[in-house]
Amino acid sequence: MSNLTLALDAMGGDFGPHVTVPAALQALSHYPHLNIVLVGDRIAVGEQLRRHNATESPRLQLLHAEQVVPMTERPVQALRTRRQSSMRLALDLVRDGQADACVSAGNTGALMAMAKVVLRTLPGIDRPALVATLPTTNNRPVYLLDLGANVVCDSETLFQFAVMGSVLAERVGRRKRPKLALLNVGSEEIKGNDQVQQAAQLLQATPQLNYTGFIEGDGIFTGEVDVIVCDGFVGNVTLKTTEGIARLLLDQLRQSVKGSVLAQCLAWLLKGRLRKLNQQMNPDQYNGASLLGLRGIVVKSHGNADQTAFLRAIEEAMVEVERQVPGRIKDRLESVLLDKS
Amino acid sequence: MSNLTLALDAMGGDFGPHVTVPAALQALSHYPHLNIVLVGDRIAVGEQLRRHNATESPRLQLLHAEQVVPMTERPVQALRTRRQSSMRLALDLVRDGQADACVSAGNTGALMAMAKVVLRTLPGIDRPALVATLPTTNNRPVYLLDLGANVVCDSETLFQFAVMGSVLAERVGRRKRPKLALLNVGSEEIKGNDQVQQAAQLLQATPQLNYTGFIEGDGIFTGEVDVIVCDGFVGNVTLKTTEGIARLLLDQLRQSVKGSVLAQCLAWLLKGRLRKLNQQMNPDQYNGASLLGLRGIVVKSHGNADQTAFLRAIEEAMVEVERQVPGRIKDRLESVLLDKS
């Protein structure tokens, strides 16, 4: 396997270097072909390196950044005033070819805005999309996009999302001719708003994509399709609803086994399983979400990711580099558009 | 308590009179002030009455209907061709003052279209909305609307939904000054699309409503607010997502206790609780959904409702009659609009 280099925003997320540095060290020891550039405050990152008995090396470099993007800063503000931030410098490394991908657990809005400006979108892509996987009953996670990068989308944008999601499912998810659906309020052809209706027409006219029709909210989790496309408003509400309902159900199950000793044993038996389910229901927290449609790879880890979760985001970035996701999206889009013209 | 009369679409739903007739009989025996008109095929309904040793009486009348609205028929088609259907005649009874409310488990789209034409909307209301409750961690169900009656909504429509939802929460849910939120992709003021942004401004300028701001998908289930407003596209996807994820979680929990005998015993102990959770996660199936904003009361029971679920829908309609929901919506709207002018 050829070497690859990741730029990590070491300061991003709720725990900054406390999580990113040990996750980076773990990744380096797991993957001999991996190099990492830790971008962040020299002192804070250095302290964590020392704590883990690690030093800079050809495989582990430290790039000092004067600034940090606060978690609550508005994207436009961050874009204008945080040119020396760890997030921005990590993206610059990808743009300049010094890193193959960037991973950050920082401010999502700022990351999307900066990534769009620094890396720019692929030809034919108007807007990048945020994508993550959700669990299904048949254990084949489904790719859902957009998760909130674009609250308003026209049919052309939804079509581009469909191309990007299909490529990701094929290259990273190893699905052959991934089944694709549009999220809608009914599965009948007449249902939905104009954007969804028109996107359906575009997709039906594109044999390179395996478009199967509309799917409703309860169809997300059945595993009947591989990729589901919707605008960022609907996608974000869906993702957060999933997290909320999972928390409610697990909470109520815990409540319901209080009291009975036998039931407490069950709760104990189920504990690991409940934790795993809870993680699955928080996909962006657990596996990281990817920004698709850029001339570079950017993986967003959840702000309160722990070491394991941040390591997962690193691994996601590695796979996307190895499978050349942006290049494949560009190729697929070109072939689709060529066929249409 | 003064007498009240419900018109039941006896033919609606997957099981028609097999469910609606016994549910009606049960309701009549529970509530001495209740009268019911069963609207449906004379023979099919009569057969179910005989099976339950019941006959027509001053409290239980049968109104023959020649037609039934098929579950999959398009609303416009039903509107045009089903003027003698059980659904349509039940709505006519409400319009003519012969019944105080209508309950149907039939085709949702057809019911909404017919109800709008037959009963018409209240003054100041552009479109009726579909509303149901979702469970929360603090056991105070939250009212969510619109659930799919209107896939595209402008800010004015969202504002009207807020008024209607607040009145329902106050009158039926017994909440004092119900807390109201708009469903959005972030809780910060700058987030969301134009409709949501403008609706927020309208709500902030309306002291008669207890508007608390934006809420995200995971906030639906925390019980922090009483009423959540969104367009019918988002609401429908949210409701269906809730049902889907609940099914997935319960399925996976069942899978995870397979094998171990102890765990199986405990699963058996939890069975009732799991069923209850499952019902809560399917609110329109369990309690019925209400059509708000009409000059009359219409409750929609889920198509595959069993006797208990249909009885719940009957009870919901009774409470809405007793608490005079449409009149209160009209009053509230008038006072809000008067204050604004």
Interface residues (C-beta under 8 A of the other chain):
Chain A: T72 R74 P135 T136 T137 G148 V151 V152 L183 V185 I190 K191 G192 N193 D194 E216 G217 D218 G219 I220 F221 T222 C230 G232 F233 V234 N236 V237 T238 L239 K240 T241 T242 E243 G244 I245 A246 R247 L248 L249 L250 D251 Q252 L253 S256 V257 S260 L262 A263 C265 L266 L269 L270 R273 L277 M281
Chain B: R74 P135 T136 T137 G148 V151 V152 L183 V185 E188 I190 K191 G192 N193 D194 E216 G217 D218 G219 I220 F221 T222 C230 G232 F233 V234 N236 V237 T238 L239 K240 T241 T242 E243 G244 I245 A246 R247 L248 L249 L250 D251 Q252 L253 S256 V257 S260 L262 A263 C265 L266 A267 L269 L270 R273 L277 M281
